[in-house]
Amino acid sequence: MKNTDVIYPEPVHEIPDIGPIHRGGGPVIAASLLGTLGAVALCSLLARSHPVLAWLPAVFLGAPSLWGWWCTWQVWADKSVLPRSHSLLAGALGFDIPCASKRVAVTAFFFPDRVRAGKETRLLIFLENYASRQRIVHVRILCPPALGLGEETKELHLHLAAGQAAVYELPVRPCPGAEEIHRVPVVIQASAPNGHGLRLPGARRSLYDIRRFRYAVPLTVEGGRTGREGNDAGAKEIPSPAYRTLASVDETDPKLTVLRYCDQNK
């Protein structure tokens, strides 16, 4: 199934994008300065020996440097007051998150990760936006037929406002006769439809920026190969997926009660 609609977490928080579109910190200033000096030096050198080629450094070094200076000026001139990030995933929840995709921190796991065939478990995908502008998180889940989800591939497009943290909850019930151990491939990549923005105060600094996350989420099914079902197999339908807000910059405290709700419905 290919879903092109953007899913918003409940409840929806109308948080506008804040701050300049582009980044302009120390790395941008350093790259712009080196590019400007290199363009001036090469133009001067080529103007003496090969005047016809003197325009090349100006185009290939000078133009990107000019763009970098423009981004730096935008950041300097912007007087927006950035809200403070809750830093929920790496802070209160204590997840070990060394990387981010366009300043979106991600982790995914089954809860519980050990279940009997016919019993229900849930795939939880935690997301948090550490940037001052919105993100669209693209999730691709390769679902083994034995998990009872119907489709081989689920594609999701999840919205995150500036500084928002959320959890996507996908209920799963392994079919009788399923293999004992599964590793469900999950590919997650973030995009910035309205620009990169700035890092929010309070967000983790030491996050390496990567293009996409690739998970092989483990799930152990007990009694799957023998075909023994749980006592409540077939007693009720699998609940619908849910996408819920955990924290927002317009609220003082995160809503950790959402996690208790996930626990009660496992």
N, C-alpha and C positions, 0 to 999 in steps of 0.2 A: 504494500500500500504506500502511495506517495501522497503525503499531506502537505499542501502548499500554504495552508492557512497558519497564521501566527497565533500561538496559544498564549494567553495572558494569565498570570497566576491569580488565584482568588484569595483574598479580596484584591481587586485592582487598585493600585496606587498611581494616581496621575502625577507623576514626578517629571517636571520638564527637564530637558537637557540643560546643563549648567556649564559655564565657562567656555573658553575658546575651542574651536573645532580641532586644531592641530596641537601637537606637543611642541614645546620650545624650551626644554630644560638644558642642563649642562652638556649632555652628549650632542644635542643639536647645535649649540653654540660652538663647541669644539670642532665639529665637522664643517660647519659653515666657515669658521676662521681658517681652517686648513685648506678648504677648497678655494677661498678667496686668495690666500697667499700663493697657492699653487697656480691659480689662473693668472695672477699678475706676473709671477716669475716666468712661466712658460710663454705668455704673450710677449714679454719683453725679449726673451731669448729668441723666439721665432721671428719677431719683427726685424731683427738684425740679419739673420741668416736666410730665412724663408718667409718673407712678408705675406705671401699668399696663404700660408697655413696659420697665420697668427690668430685667426678667428676660432680655430678648433678648441683651444683651452677655454676661451670665453664661453663657448656653447656648452661643452661637456663638464666644465668645472664651475664656471662663473654662474650659469643659470641655476643649477641646484643650490649653490651657496646663497644666491639671492633669495630663493624660495625659503631656505632655512632661516635667513635673517628676517624675512617677512613673518614666518611662524613665531619666531622669538619675540618680535615686536607685538604680535597679537596677544601672546601670553602676558607680556609686560603691561600692555595697555588695558587688559581686562581686569576689572575691579570686582568681579563676582565673588561672593562669599561661598566657599565650598562647604557643604555639610560634612559632618564626620561620619566615616564608615563604621558600622558595627563590628566589622571583621569577624563575623560570626563563625565561619567554617574553621579558620585557623586559630580563633580565639576561644569563645565559649564552648564550641563543640570539640575543639582539640584535634581536628584533622591535620595530618601531615601533608601539606600542599606546597611542594617546592616550585611548581610551574603554574602559569596562567596562559590563557589564549585571549589576546587583546584585553588583558586585565580582568578576565573572568576566571575565577577559581572553580574547580570541578572535582567531584569525587562520586563514585558509583559503587554500590554493593547490594547484595540480596540480604533481606532481613525477615526471617532468619535465613542463614545460608545453608542450613541442613534441615530437610523436610521429608516427610514420608510421601510416597506416591499418592496422589489424590488430595493431599493437604495443600493449603494455600500459603504462599509466601509472596514477597513483594520486592520488586527491583526499585531501589531508591536512588535517584540522581540528584545530588545537591549542587546548587549553583549559587555563586555570589559575584556581583559586579562591583569591582573596586574602582571603576572609572566614573567620571562626572557626566558621562553621556550614555544613552541607552545602548543595549546590545541585543542581537538576535543570536540565540544559541541553536545550532543545527545538530540534531542528535539522530544517529542511524543505529538501529538495533537489529542485529541478525538473529532472529528467533528460531531456535530449533523446533521442529514440529512437535516434539515430545513435551514441550512446555504448554501446549494447549492454547496458544495465542491466535492460531488461525493463519496469520500471514507469515511469510518467510522473512520479510523485512518491514520494519516500522521506521518511518522518517518523521521526525518532529521538528518544529520550529518554535522555540520557546523564547518569549520576550522577557527581558530584564530591564527595569528602569535604572537610573543612576543610583548606585549604592544599594540596590535591592538584592536580597538573598531569598531563594525559594527552593522547594523540593518537588521533584516530579515523582509520582508514585504509580508504578505499573504492577497491578496484581497478577500473579502467575500461579497456576495449579498444574504441576507435572502430571502427565497422563500415566496410568498403570502400564508397566512394561518399559518405562523410560530408563535410559542408562543411569548408572549410579552417580557419575560425575559429569557435570556440564561446565563449560567455560563459554559464556555468552559474549560474543564480540559486540562492543559498544564503541562507536566512533563519535566524538564530540568536537565541534569546531564553532568558534564564535566569529561574528561579523559586526562591523561598526557602521550602521547605515547613515549615521549623522556625524561621523568623525570620531577620532580616537579620544579626544578629551584629555583631562588631567587625572592623575592619581588622587583619590580622595584622602584627606587627612585621617590618620588612624589605620589605613590599609597597609598591608605588609609591603615592605620595600624590596626585600630579597626574593622576588618571584621572577624566574626565567620565563621569557615570552616564547611560546611555541605555537606552531600553526594549528595542530589538532591533538586531541587526546585519543589514545587507543587503549581500551580496557578489554581484558578477557575475564569477565566477572565470574567467579567460581560459584557453583551451586551443587550441593551433594543431595541426591535423592535416595533415601533409604527404602529398601524393599522394592525398587523399581523393576529390576530384571525378573523378579519372581512374580510380578504382576499383582502383588498384594496392595489393596487400596486402603486409604484411611477410612475411619468410621463415618466421616461426613462427606465422603466422595459423592458428588452428584446431588447433595442435599440443597444446594443453592447455587445461583449463578455467580460467576466471578465478578466482583465489583468493577465499575468503570475506572479508568485511570483518573488521577487527580493531580492538579498542579497548584500548589499552595504557597503563599507568601510566608516567609519566616522572619524577615526583617526589612524595614524600609526607613529611609532617612527622615521621613516625616513623623516617625514614631520614636519615642525615647528608648524603649526596650524591645528586644526581639520577642516573637511569639513562639516560644518553645513549647507551648501547649499543643501546637500542631504535631509535634513529634510524639506526644502522648496519644494523640488520636490515631496516628499510624500504628503505634504499638498495640492499641486496643483492637484494631481491625486486622491484625496479622492472622 
